[in-house]
Amino acid sequence: MTSNPRPSLYLAPSVNTTTVVTTTTTTTTYAPIPLPPIPAPSSPKDPKLYPLLNATLPRSLREFPLVFPGGSRATFRDGELGEQEMQEEESVVEGKGWRMVKRDESEPRKEVGLVEAIERYGRKRSYSNENMMEGIEAIPGLVPNTPPRKKAKSHPPPPINTMNTAAPPSPLPSPHGSPPPESIWPSAPPSGHSSPQPQTQAPLQPDLSLTTLLALPSLLSHFSSLPPPLQSHVLLTFLRHSPLSVLRTLHSVLTPTLARDFLTLLPPELVSLILSFLPFPDLARASRVSKAWRAIIDSDPVLWRDLLKSTRIWFGHDSETAFADAIMARRRRQGLPAPNSLPLPHPYKILFKSRHLTRTRWVTNQEPKRLTFPAHGRSVVTCLIFSHGRIISASDDHSIHVYSPVTGTLIRSLEGHDGGVWALAATKNTLVSGSTDRTVRIWDLETGRCTHVFGGHTSTVRCLAIVKPELIDYENEHGVVVREKWPKRPLIVTGSRDHSLRVWTLPRPGDEEYRCYGADDTEVDPSEEDVEDNPYHKLHLEGHDHAVRALAARGRTLVSGSYDCTVRIWDIITGDCKWVLVGHTQKVYSVVLDINRNLACSGSMDGTVRVWNLSTGNCQHILAGHTSLVGLLGLSPSYLVSAAADSTLRVWDPDTGELRHTLAAHSGAITCFQHDEFKVLSGSDGTLKMWDIRDGTQVRDLLTGIVGVWQVVFEGRWCVAASNRMDSTVLDVWDFGNDEDEDWEGEPPGGLYDEESDYDDEEDDLDRAQAEVDAMDQDLEGVPSDTEFVDADHDQDLGTTDDDDPEVRSAAWRGASTDAEESTARASSSREPSAGHYRNRPSVRTRSQREIAPPPAGPSEPQLRMLPAVEETPTRPRTRNVGHRRRWQP
């Protein structure tokens, strides 16, 4: 209780009824009686030692009624009671056909002070022995006297002093030695009438309650001067003589004040240890105890990491780190958390909830919400992806459609390709597509516009991928393994049936649009495009002898599989072919890449799956068992899944090559599948099945009785399948979530998240400035010296190139033009990025660069080649003037 507010005593109005011929009732309202305030502490009190000093008392202790002898009523109100609380809304009294109107608060309310009331009632004359004032109690010491007939001068009553009042009898001496207090009540009422008066009662008859309230400051002074043991004894004596109701009231005040929140007081390490013994349901309940507990539980990464591991949903291989990085990147972009809000939960908590829902909802929700709608007429759906809450489908009818998974509404139809679309990839609001019309198109998903058209491939663009910047470990030119973000800007890698791959820079939103030669003219062949005029073209990777059927790319590494039965490993920054992986005896149809394990896997028509080591180029495992074409591969942190034309899927351990399960229930070739750490969805022969990947059992059939399943994708709560029914193509969408699962975060296939910013504006400005400096420097340097030309000729005579594998060289030179200049250009494009691809690079290497170059490896000992110096990589901007186009910066 604070010392500033002053408590008061509010007397109930008195009622005086006088009966002559009629009855008159008079109600008198009394002004509050101010009580003495509690004195402030002589010295500041430590809240830890005096926790109740500033505690908020319950309303029952701040305002309560008192009844004095004779029936007089009053209300005690503590000074801490706010004005708003004091002005309680009066209850409305009403009945059938009537209602009492409230008194107009705007009218001045006349109040009578206690002294005036005593004097007023002292002057009253009474002609009968009846008490004329109900509820007014006699003042002690008042004796009825017969006044003289003549009016005597009345004596004013003494003022009521509430600051230094009488205390109840106490054996304790006064700590201040104050004189005995005077009584505040008059010994006799003033007389001002000559007629005889009966005994008159004052408005208030004091008793022990009032005297105690008036003497409370003095009692507090006595108590404060006592030693702590005696204070405890006095309080305990009072409590021992208190009834149960009083003890309960005190308990309601003491319990929350003296309670200690051990989670907020203990060190974080001990809190994590304590909470680690609680199962998930108990943690969920504990987080609802208070805001402090929720903040502690939600923000503890160790707690949720251990919970993920104990429930066997911690998969490792950087999958959890990638999820956490994506959540933090999204929060930075959205400016979270908001000021004065609860701390946001740690990403591991969100990951636990998402994986827990994924593990349970897909099995327990037997009736998920389902939506079916037609798409692409009767054409085959060649590609299907789910990106940022959008369903994007491509077809051999030349179109790309964007649908809403909630309503099935066609949001946009992207028209522009002059052939079937066989490759799709999306990032944020940008879509990249490849077609049989031999072009690559860039689309803005917000507007539906085709912003860029790239030409250069001479046959169908069969596969493509978007390579986003990410931190990777790689060996630099000094042989030191460093961790850097590569590529510096997002790239597009495309593979074609023209036996080659091309690397492009992904245009950022707002970049200058580019349309290749013949992009808008169906009569012109876009393959005649001079890619050197395209500012976004980076590399042309040649080496395969047949169509490139599949590719996968992460960081600086590109894996390509071809119908020439080989798998090639490329550095997409330098364009070097690092390894040619030979072993398959028939066409390669599928490849996957794991940069965390430094592995690549390939599936072939020979029925085998091979696991390759990217550091040595060796085949680590040959996974045999399929009896037909292995056309599809999928890789997750714990499982490698292969799907073949023999109607089976096989689940392997990617580390040991051990066969975990064989999923055999289809009766035809597997046309599509996707898997994660909990389930496999596979389509074939008119059925779409769900499998439990952990034990290899079939869970349910999602689709039955249809002609065929073209594609299937899932993420989080959503599952989308494209199938053929009755000569029409339809899309089926399942929602396995409930209404309370809005924060269910899905994990995209391959752990490729789309939340990180792909461009750093500050770095971009520095790179642009550096590009201008480099251009000026090259203009000033002029032509290389004669010594450099001699060194270059000497290098060519010795045959020291970045790719010394004889098989790679022979493959690069096969089919080359007899023209010497064209042969040189083609050879350099497949082995070493030359001035033809990087206009800002010098045409020859300096002597210092040659000295740090690694020695050529023998054909029997393939080695990982050293990367070129930083100033020689294609991350440096071009300086070629492209006319009206801006300078390109990769």
Number of C-alpha atoms within 10 A of each C-alpha: 16 16 15 12 14 16 23 19 20 19 23 22 19 18 15 16 13 12 9 6 6 7 8 10 11 12 11 17 19 19 17 20 16 17 24 20 21 19 14 11 12 6 6 7 11 9 11 9 8 10 13 15 15 11 15 13 18 12 13 10 13 16 18 12 14 17 15 17 14 15 14 20 18 18 16 21 23 21 21 18 16 11 9 8 9 10 8 8 8 8 8 10 10 10 8 5 5 8 10 10 9 10 8 8 7 6 7 7 9 10 13 16 15 20 17 13 17 23 20 17 19 21 16 16 18 15 10 9 9 10 15 21 19 16 22 22 19 18 21 14 11 16 14 13 12 12 15 13 10 10 12 13 10 14 11 13 17 11 11 16 17 16 13 17 23 18 19 17 6 8 6 9 9 14 11 9 7 9 7 11 11 10 12 16 22 20 13 17 26 19 25 20 19 14 16 15 20 19 19 25 23 25 28 25 19 18 12 11 13 18 14 16 22 23 20 20 20 22 17 12 16 15 17 12 11 12 9 11 8 12 14 12 11 14 11 12 11 10 14 11 10 11 9 11 9 11 14 11 14 15 12 12 17 15 10 10 13 11 8 10 10 9 17 12 9 11 10 13 11 11 18 20 12 12 19 17 12 14 12 15 8 11 17 14 10 15 16 11 10 10 12 16 17 20 16 19 23 22 18 20 16 15 22 25 17 15 21 21 13 12 12 9 17 19 14 11 15 12 17 20 14 15 23 18 15 19 21 16 16 16 14 14 12 10 10 13 12 10 8 6 8 12 17 14 16 19 22 25 21 19 24 22 18 19 22 15 21 24 16 12 17 21 15 11 13 10 10 17 14 14 15 16 13 17 23 20 14 16 18 22 29 18 22 23 19 21 17 10 12 16 21 24 24 28 24 18 18 20 19 24 19 21 20 15 23 15 11 19 11 16 16 17 17 19 13 15 25 18 18 22 29 21 24 25 20 20 19 13 14 19 19 22 26 27 26 22 23 26 26 27 22 22 19 17 21 11 10 18 15 21 18 21 24 24 24 22 26 20 19 24 28 24 24 27 23 23 26 25 21 20 13 18 17 19 14 16 17 13 13 11 12 12 13 14 16 22 22 20 21 21 25 22 24 28 29 26 21 19 21 24 24 20 23 22 20 22 21 12 11 7 11 12 13 19 16 22 21 16 23 14 10 11 8 12 17 24 19 14 19 12 20 16 16 21 22 22 22 27 24 23 25 21 25 25 18 18 23 29 23 27 27 23 25 22 24 23 23 24 24 30 30 28 21 19 21 23 29 20 22 20 18 28 23 21 26 20 24 27 24 19 20 14 13 21 14 18 23 30 23 25 27 24 25 20 16 12 13 14 19 26 27 30 29 27 23 18 22 24 26 20 24 21 16 22 13 15 21 15 17 17 17 16 20 13 13 22 15 18 21 28 23 24 24 21 25 18 20 15 22 22 26 26 27 26 21 18 21 24 26 22 24 20 16 23 14 10 19 12 17 17 17 19 20 14 12 19 14 16 20 24 20 21 26 22 24 24 19 16 22 22 25 27 29 26 18 20 20 25 20 22 19 20 24 14 12 17 15 17 16 14 14 15 17 13 10 15 17 20 29 23 25 25 23 23 19 18 21 20 18 23 24 26 27 22 16 9 10 15 22 23 25 19 26 20 21 23 19 13 5 7 13 9 9 19 20 17 21 17 16 16 15 17 17 17 18 17 14 16 13 11 10 9 11 14 11 11 17 17 11 14 20 14 13 17 16 12 11 14 11 9 8 8 10 11 8 9 11 16 15 11 16 16 13 12 15 11 9 8 12 14 16 21 21 19 21 11 13 19 16 12 16 21 16 12 11 15 13 8 8 10 9 12 17 13 16 20 21 20 22 25 23 17 25 21 15 14 21 23 17 22 21 15 15 17 16 14 12 8 13 14 10 14 18 16 14 16 14 11 11 7 10 18 17 15 22 19 21 19 13 11 11 18 17 22 19 21 22 23 21 16 14 14 8 6 13 12 18 19 18 22
